[in-house]
């Protein structure tokens, strides 16, 4: 195992990685920006280094500064968390060149899966079902028009380097296509430096289902079941749960094993998430693979008892998986609610500022476990420079109904003064009958009226 590791991230994920390192006896070095100089999560590190000013581009995304920090503190490994440099193939390659173990997959795996069109071809060759659409990126709008005509509308234009809904446009007919193509290409170029697009058949009533995998350097791969992530706003996840209300044990076993075989065949290493879109007829189609730890990883940890960050560290230290597929057990139901410093009744306007008071006073019923993943404290000033998520509430119980009840009681006791949060939206969702019955898809929030948006 490593002696010292650099954590190239901030907030609750930096804290989460530090705690996993502590359990393994690994010293930690945390980088931080000038805006985070007094952040509470830095207290968990043995060393801290400022790598730049508040802007992420000049600090958490400055690979030169982060690699220099790792070198001068004699670290042996770097954990990128999620976001920032976590899926940057060049950064992963530079870590390896500098003699640092990158806690994640190889640069080649990141590069392959980061190109969504290439990832789709690769996974199809590995035996996973994919959405009907283009096999290569589109040469121009004329090619897109011809292919859309063959597939039938509606279709979805997507950036090959995309993520978070950027560079994505739904087209209901040919009249939409030319405008959408130009808009999506421009947005993709600005966001990712790559304007290339591909096209897929749009699935009505789709549900976002993803499988968690772990793979070691010796060709062993396992899956840890699925997560349902269909409660989204503008392609941003808000709620995740495991197991999915629409996936039974037989589908979980069959598709999970196919996913594990596929990633093993690719020579993938470390943690990863294979994402599918489930059509209303039950067919699941591969969408993309995230080559990192996911924000929603705690729900998988709660139902399996597997510490994913510890396993990430062990794999990066060239240790074999301790688990075989037959060792994985699924216990109960877990659900996660992302708490963002945003006002859901004002168009989700970010609301940075000082948290004057923070208390989690709600009491869950007996048999319900509550986990709060957050690095905030009373008196903490939320800077305006970064993602607005301030914490994640994860609830685990014997069944979904009990987990939802426990989440509702806990959220009713969440008291945050000084900033607006999305907790009020989650309470409205928990009171919604269709959500409680598990009858939702990726467009459900937009149709439900719960958002209070036009």
C-alpha positions as CSV (number, residue, x, y, z in Angstrom):
1,X,0.0,0.0,0.0
2,X,1.1,3.6,-0.6
3,X,2.8,5.6,2.1
4,X,1.6,9.0,1.1
5,X,-1.1,10.1,-1.4
6,X,-2.1,13.4,-2.9
7,X,-5.8,14.2,-3.1
8,X,-6.5,16.4,-6.1
9,X,-9.9,17.6,-5.3
10,X,-12.0,19.5,-2.7
11,X,-15.1,19.3,-0.5
12,X,-16.9,16.1,0.5
13,X,-15.0,13.8,-1.9
14,X,-11.6,15.1,-0.6
15,X,-12.9,14.3,2.9
16,X,-14.2,10.9,1.7
17,X,-10.8,9.9,0.2
18,X,-8.9,11.1,3.2
19,X,-11.0,8.9,5.5
20,X,-10.4,5.8,3.3
21,X,-6.7,6.6,3.3
22,X,-6.7,6.8,7.1
23,X,-8.3,3.4,7.4
24,X,-5.4,2.0,5.4
25,X,-2.7,3.9,7.2
26,X,-1.9,6.1,4.2
27,X,-0.8,9.7,4.8
28,X,-2.6,12.4,2.7
29,X,-1.7,15.6,1.1
30,X,-4.5,17.9,0.0
31,X,-4.2,20.6,-2.6
32,X,-6.5,23.6,-2.3
33,X,-7.2,27.0,-3.9
34,X,-6.8,30.3,-2.2
35,X,-10.6,30.4,-1.8
36,X,-10.5,27.1,0.1
37,X,-7.5,28.0,2.4
38,X,-9.6,27.6,5.6
39,X,-11.9,24.9,4.4
40,X,-12.9,22.3,7.1
41,X,-12.0,19.2,5.1
42,X,-8.3,20.2,5.0
43,X,-8.1,19.4,8.7
44,X,-8.1,15.7,7.7
45,X,-4.8,15.9,5.8
46,X,-1.3,15.6,7.1
47,X,-0.2,18.3,4.7
48,X,-1.9,20.9,2.6
49,X,-0.6,22.9,-0.4
50,X,-2.1,25.9,-2.1
51,X,-2.0,25.4,-5.9
52,X,-3.5,28.6,-7.1
53,X,-6.2,31.3,-6.9
54,X,-9.9,30.7,-6.6
55,X,-10.6,30.0,-10.2
56,X,-10.6,26.2,-10.9
57,X,-8.7,26.7,-14.1
58,X,-5.9,28.2,-12.1
59,X,-5.9,25.7,-9.2
60,X,-7.8,22.4,-9.2
61,X,-7.4,22.1,-13.0
62,X,-3.8,23.2,-13.1
63,X,-2.1,19.8,-13.7
64,X,1.4,21.4,-13.5
65,X,0.8,22.8,-10.1
66,X,-0.8,19.6,-8.8
67,X,2.0,17.4,-10.1
68,X,4.6,19.7,-8.6
69,X,2.8,19.5,-5.3
70,X,2.9,15.7,-5.5
71,X,6.6,15.7,-6.3
72,X,7.7,18.1,-3.5
73,X,5.7,16.2,-0.9
74,X,7.1,12.8,-2.1
75,X,3.7,11.3,-2.8
76,X,3.4,7.9,-4.4
77,X,-0.1,8.3,-5.8
78,X,-2.8,10.7,-6.8
79,X,-6.5,10.3,-6.2
80,X,-8.5,12.7,-8.5
81,X,-11.9,12.2,-6.9
82,X,-14.6,13.1,-9.4
83,X,-14.9,16.2,-11.6
84,X,-11.8,18.4,-12.3
85,X,-9.0,16.1,-13.6
86,X,-10.6,12.8,-12.8
87,X,-11.3,11.9,-16.5
88,X,-8.4,13.7,-18.0
89,X,-6.4,11.2,-20.0
90,X,-3.4,13.5,-20.3
91,X,-3.2,14.0,-16.6
92,X,-3.4,10.3,-15.9
93,X,-0.6,9.7,-18.4
94,X,1.5,12.5,-16.8
95,X,1.0,10.9,-13.4
96,X,2.4,7.6,-14.7
97,X,5.3,9.4,-16.4
98,X,6.2,11.0,-13.1
99,X,6.2,7.7,-11.3
100,X,2.9,8.4,-9.6
101,X,0.1,5.8,-9.4
102,X,-3.1,7.3,-10.7
103,X,-6.1,6.0,-8.7
104,X,-8.2,5.2,-11.7
105,X,-8.0,3.5,-15.0
106,X,-5.2,3.8,-17.6
107,X,-5.0,6.9,-19.8
108,X,-5.9,4.7,-22.8
109,X,-9.1,3.6,-21.1
110,X,-10.0,7.1,-20.2
111,X,-9.3,8.2,-23.7
112,X,-11.4,5.4,-25.3
113,X,-14.4,5.9,-23.0
114,X,-14.2,9.7,-23.1
115,X,-15.0,9.7,-26.8
116,X,-18.6,8.7,-26.6
117,X,-18.8,7.5,-30.3
118,X,-15.7,5.4,-29.8
119,X,-17.0,4.0,-26.5
120,X,-20.2,3.0,-28.2
121,X,-18.3,1.1,-30.9
122,X,-16.0,-0.5,-28.3
123,X,-18.8,-1.7,-26.0
124,X,-20.8,-3.0,-29.0
125,X,-17.8,-5.1,-30.0
126,X,-17.6,-6.3,-26.4
127,X,-21.2,-7.6,-26.6
128,X,-23.3,-4.9,-25.0
129,X,-26.5,-3.6,-26.6
130,X,-26.3,0.0,-28.0
131,X,-28.8,2.5,-29.1
132,X,-29.5,2.7,-32.8
133,X,-27.6,5.6,-34.4
134,X,-24.3,6.6,-36.0
135,X,-21.3,4.4,-35.5
136,X,-18.9,7.3,-36.3
137,X,-19.0,11.0,-35.7
138,X,-21.1,13.0,-38.2
139,X,-19.3,14.7,-41.0
140,X,-21.9,17.5,-41.4
141,X,-25.6,18.3,-41.0
142,X,-26.4,16.7,-44.3
143,X,-25.2,13.3,-43.0
144,X,-27.2,13.9,-39.8
145,X,-30.3,14.7,-41.8
146,X,-29.9,11.5,-43.9
147,X,-29.4,9.3,-40.8
148,X,-32.2,10.9,-38.9
149,X,-34.5,10.1,-41.8
150,X,-33.5,6.5,-41.7
151,X,-33.9,6.2,-37.9
152,X,-37.1,8.2,-37.7
153,X,-37.7,11.2,-35.4
154,X,-37.2,12.1,-32.6
155,X,-33.4,11.8,-32.5
156,X,-30.7,13.1,-30.2
157,X,-27.6,14.9,-31.2
158,X,-24.8,14.3,-28.7
159,X,-21.2,15.6,-28.4
160,X,-18.7,12.8,-28.6
161,X,-16.7,14.4,-25.8
162,X,-19.8,15.3,-23.9
163,X,-21.1,15.2,-20.4
164,X,-23.6,16.9,-18.2
165,X,-26.0,17.5,-21.1
166,X,-23.6,19.9,-22.9
167,X,-23.6,19.5,-26.7
168,X,-26.9,17.6,-26.6
169,X,-30.0,18.5,-28.5
170,X,-33.3,16.7,-29.1
171,X,-34.7,17.0,-32.6
172,X,-38.4,16.3,-33.2
173,X,-38.2,16.8,-36.9
174,X,-36.0,17.9,-39.8
175,X,-36.8,21.5,-39.2
176,X,-35.1,21.3,-35.8
177,X,-32.0,19.6,-37.1
178,X,-30.0,22.3,-38.8
179,X,-30.3,24.8,-35.9
180,X,-29.7,22.1,-33.3
181,X,-26.6,20.8,-35.1
182,X,-25.0,24.3,-35.1
183,X,-25.9,25.0,-31.5
184,X,-24.7,21.6,-30.2
185,X,-21.4,21.8,-32.1
186,X,-20.7,25.3,-30.8
187,X,-21.6,24.4,-27.2
188,X,-19.5,21.2,-27.4
189,X,-16.5,23.1,-28.8
190,X,-16.7,25.7,-26.0
191,X,-17.1,23.1,-23.3
192,X,-14.8,20.4,-24.4
193,X,-12.6,21.8,-27.2
194,X,-14.2,19.2,-29.6
195,X,-17.2,20.1,-31.8
196,X,-17.8,16.6,-33.1
197,X,-21.3,15.1,-32.8
198,X,-23.0,11.8,-33.2
199,X,-26.6,10.9,-33.5
200,X,-28.9,8.4,-31.7
201,X,-32.5,7.4,-31.8
202,X,-34.4,9.2,-28.9
203,X,-36.0,6.9,-26.5
204,X,-39.3,8.1,-25.0
205,X,-39.8,7.4,-21.3
206,X,-36.2,6.2,-20.8
207,X,-34.7,5.5,-17.4
208,X,-31.1,6.0,-16.5
209,X,-29.6,2.7,-15.1
210,X,-25.9,2.3,-14.3
211,X,-23.8,-0.6,-13.2
212,X,-20.9,-0.2,-10.8
213,X,-17.8,-2.3,-11.7
214,X,-14.5,-3.0,-10.0
215,X,-11.6,-4.4,-12.0
216,X,-8.0,-5.3,-11.0
217,X,-4.8,-5.4,-13.0
218,X,-5.0,-9.2,-13.2
219,X,-8.1,-9.5,-15.4
220,X,-10.6,-9.9,-12.6
221,X,-13.8,-7.9,-12.8
222,X,-17.0,-7.9,-10.8
223,X,-20.2,-5.8,-10.7
224,X,-21.8,-4.4,-7.6
225,X,-25.3,-4.1,-9.0
226,X,-27.2,-1.1,-10.5
227,X,-28.2,2.4,-9.5
228,X,-31.2,4.2,-10.8
229,X,-30.4,7.9,-11.6
230,X,-33.5,9.0,-13.5
231,X,-34.5,11.9,-11.3
232,X,-32.7,14.6,-13.2
233,X,-33.0,18.3,-14.1
234,X,-31.5,19.3,-17.4
235,X,-29.4,16.1,-17.4
236,X,-28.1,16.7,-13.9
237,X,-28.7,14.0,-11.4
238,X,-30.5,14.9,-8.2
239,X,-31.5,11.6,-6.7
240,X,-30.0,8.1,-7.0
241,X,-31.1,4.8,-5.6
242,X,-30.1,1.1,-5.5
243,X,-31.6,-1.2,-6.5
244,X,-33.7,0.3,-9.3
245,X,-37.4,-0.1,-8.8
246,X,-37.7,-1.7,-12.3
247,X,-34.7,-4.1,-12.3
248,X,-35.3,-7.6,-10.9
249,X,-32.7,-10.0,-9.6
250,X,-32.5,-12.0,-12.9
251,X,-31.8,-8.9,-15.0
252,X,-29.3,-7.7,-12.5
253,X,-27.4,-10.9,-12.6
254,X,-27.5,-11.4,-16.3
255,X,-26.7,-7.8,-17.4
256,X,-24.3,-7.3,-14.5
257,X,-22.2,-10.3,-15.5
258,X,-22.2,-9.2,-19.2
259,X,-21.0,-5.8,-18.1
260,X,-18.2,-7.3,-16.0
261,X,-17.1,-9.5,-18.8
262,X,-17.1,-6.6,-21.2
263,X,-14.9,-4.3,-19.1
264,X,-12.5,-7.3,-18.3
265,X,-12.2,-7.9,-22.0
266,X,-11.2,-4.3,-22.5
267,X,-8.4,-4.6,-19.9
268,X,-10.1,-1.9,-17.7
269,X,-8.6,-1.3,-14.3
270,X,-10.1,0.3,-11.1
271,X,-13.7,1.5,-10.5
272,X,-16.0,2.5,-13.3
273,X,-19.7,2.9,-14.1
274,X,-21.4,1.6,-17.2
275,X,-24.5,3.6,-18.0
276,X,-27.6,2.4,-19.8
277,X,-30.9,3.9,-21.0
278,X,-33.8,1.6,-20.3
279,X,-36.7,1.8,-22.8
280,X,-40.2,1.4,-21.7
281,X,-40.3,-2.2,-23.1
282,X,-37.5,-3.1,-20.7
283,X,-34.6,-3.2,-23.2
284,X,-31.4,-1.6,-21.9
285,X,-29.0,0.2,-24.2
286,X,-25.4,1.2,-23.5
287,X,-25.0,5.0,-23.3
288,X,-21.5,5.7,-21.9
289,X,-18.9,4.7,-19.3
290,X,-17.7,7.0,-16.6
291,X,-14.1,6.1,-15.8
292,X,-14.0,7.3,-12.2
293,X,-15.7,7.2,-8.9
294,X,-19.3,8.5,-9.1
295,X,-20.9,11.1,-6.9
296,X,-23.6,8.5,-6.1
297,X,-21.2,5.7,-5.1
298,X,-22.5,5.7,-1.4
299,X,-25.8,4.0,-2.4
300,X,-23.8,1.0,-3.7
301,X,-21.7,0.9,-0.6
302,X,-24.8,0.9,1.6
303,X,-26.4,-2.1,-0.2
304,X,-23.3,-4.2,-0.7
305,X,-21.1,-3.2,2.3
306,X,-18.1,-2.7,-0.1
307,X,-16.0,0.5,0.5
308,X,-15.4,1.5,-3.1
309,X,-12.7,4.1,-2.2
310,X,-10.7,1.5,-0.3
311,X,-11.0,-0.9,-3.2
312,X,-9.9,1.8,-5.6
313,X,-6.7,2.4,-3.5
314,X,-6.0,-1.4,-3.2
315,X,-6.3,-1.9,-7.0
316,X,-4.1,1.2,-7.7
317,X,-1.5,-0.3,-5.4
318,X,-1.5,-3.4,-7.7
319,X,-3.4,-5.7,-5.3
320,X,-5.9,-8.2,-6.6
321,X,-9.6,-7.9,-5.9
322,X,-10.6,-9.5,-2.6
323,X,-14.1,-10.2,-3.8
324,X,-15.4,-12.6,-6.4
325,X,-18.8,-12.2,-7.9
326,X,-20.3,-14.9,-5.7
327,X,-19.1,-13.0,-2.6
328,X,-21.2,-9.9,-3.5
329,X,-24.5,-9.6,-1.5
330,X,-27.2,-7.1,-2.0
331,X,-29.0,-6.0,1.2
332,X,-32.0,-3.8,1.4
333,X,-32.5,-0.4,-0.4
334,X,-30.5,2.8,-0.4
335,X,-31.3,6.2,-1.7
336,X,-29.3,9.4,-2.0
337,X,-30.4,13.0,-2.2
338,X,-27.9,15.6,-3.4
339,X,-28.2,18.8,-1.3
340,X,-27.1,21.8,-3.4
341,X,-26.8,25.4,-2.4
342,X,-29.5,26.5,-4.9
343,X,-32.9,27.9,-4.7
344,X,-35.3,25.5,-6.5
345,X,-38.1,28.0,-6.4
346,X,-36.0,30.6,-8.3
347,X,-34.9,28.6,-11.3
348,X,-32.2,26.8,-9.2
349,X,-30.2,29.9,-8.8
350,X,-26.9,29.2,-7.0
351,X,-26.9,30.7,-3.5
352,X,-23.3,30.9,-2.2
353,X,-22.7,32.5,1.1
354,X,-22.2,31.9,4.8
355,X,-23.9,28.9,6.4
356,X,-24.9,30.5,9.7
357,X,-26.3,27.3,11.1
358,X,-26.4,23.7,10.0
359,X,-28.1,20.9,11.9
360,X,-29.4,17.5,11.0
361,X,-32.0,17.1,13.6
362,X,-34.4,14.6,12.0
363,X,-34.7,11.1,13.5
364,X,-35.1,8.2,11.2
365,X,-37.2,5.2,12.3
366,X,-35.7,2.1,13.8
367,X,-34.0,-0.1,11.3
368,X,-33.1,2.9,9.0
369,X,-29.5,4.0,8.6
370,X,-28.6,7.6,7.8
371,X,-25.3,8.7,6.3
372,X,-24.5,12.3,5.7
373,X,-21.5,12.9,3.3
374,X,-20.5,16.5,3.6
375,X,-17.6,18.7,4.5
376,X,-19.6,21.8,5.6
377,X,-20.0,23.1,9.1
378,X,-21.8,26.1,10.7
379,X,-19.9,29.2,9.8
380,X,-18.6,27.8,6.5
381,X,-18.6,30.2,3.6
382,X,-19.6,28.6,0.3
383,X,-17.5,30.1,-2.4
384,X,-19.1,31.0,-5.8
385,X,-16.4,29.4,-7.9
386,X,-17.3,25.7,-7.8
387,X,-20.1,23.2,-8.0
388,X,-23.0,24.1,-5.7
389,X,-23.4,20.7,-4.0
390,X,-22.8,20.9,-0.2
391,X,-23.7,17.4,0.9
392,X,-25.4,14.1,0.2
393,X,-28.0,12.5,2.4
394,X,-28.0,8.7,2.0
395,X,-30.6,6.5,3.7
396,X,-30.6,2.7,3.9
397,X,-33.4,0.4,5.0
398,X,-34.7,-3.1,4.5
399,X,-36.9,-2.0,1.6
400,X,-37.7,1.0,-0.6
401,X,-40.8,2.1,1.3
402,X,-38.9,2.2,4.6
403,X,-35.9,4.0,3.0
404,X,-38.2,6.7,1.6
405,X,-40.0,7.2,4.9
406,X,-36.6,7.5,6.7
407,X,-35.4,10.0,4.1
408,X,-38.5,12.1,4.6
409,X,-38.2,12.2,8.3
410,X,-34.5,13.0,8.2
411,X,-34.9,15.8,5.6
412,X,-37.7,17.4,7.6
413,X,-35.1,17.8,10.4
414,X,-32.4,19.3,8.1
415,X,-32.0,23.0,9.2
416,X,-29.7,25.2,7.1
417,X,-29.7,29.0,7.7
418,X,-27.9,31.5,5.5
419,X,-28.3,29.8,2.1
420,X,-31.1,28.2,0.1
421,X,-30.9,24.5,-0.6
422,X,-32.6,21.9,-2.7
423,X,-33.9,20.1,0.4
424,X,-37.4,21.6,-0.2
425,X,-37.6,20.0,-3.6
426,X,-36.6,16.6,-2.3
427,X,-39.4,16.8,0.3
428,X,-41.9,17.6,-2.5
429,X,-40.6,14.6,-4.4
430,X,-40.9,12.4,-1.4
431,X,-44.6,13.4,-1.1
432,X,-45.2,12.6,-4.7
433,X,-47.2,9.4,-5.2
434,X,-45.8,8.4,-8.5
435,X,-42.2,8.8,-7.3
436,X,-43.0,6.7,-4.2
437,X,-44.4,4.0,-6.5
438,X,-41.2,4.1,-8.6
439,X,-43.1,5.3,-11.7
440,X,-40.7,7.9,-13.1
441,X,-38.2,8.4,-16.0
442,X,-35.5,10.9,-16.9
443,X,-38.1,13.5,-17.9
444,X,-40.4,13.0,-14.9
445,X,-39.3,16.1,-13.0
446,X,-39.9,18.4,-15.9
447,X,-43.4,17.0,-16.4
448,X,-44.4,16.7,-12.7
449,X,-44.8,20.3,-11.8
450,X,-42.6,19.8,-8.8
451,X,-39.9,22.2,-10.0
452,X,-42.1,25.3,-10.1
453,X,-40.5,26.2,-13.5
454,X,-42.2,27.0,-16.8
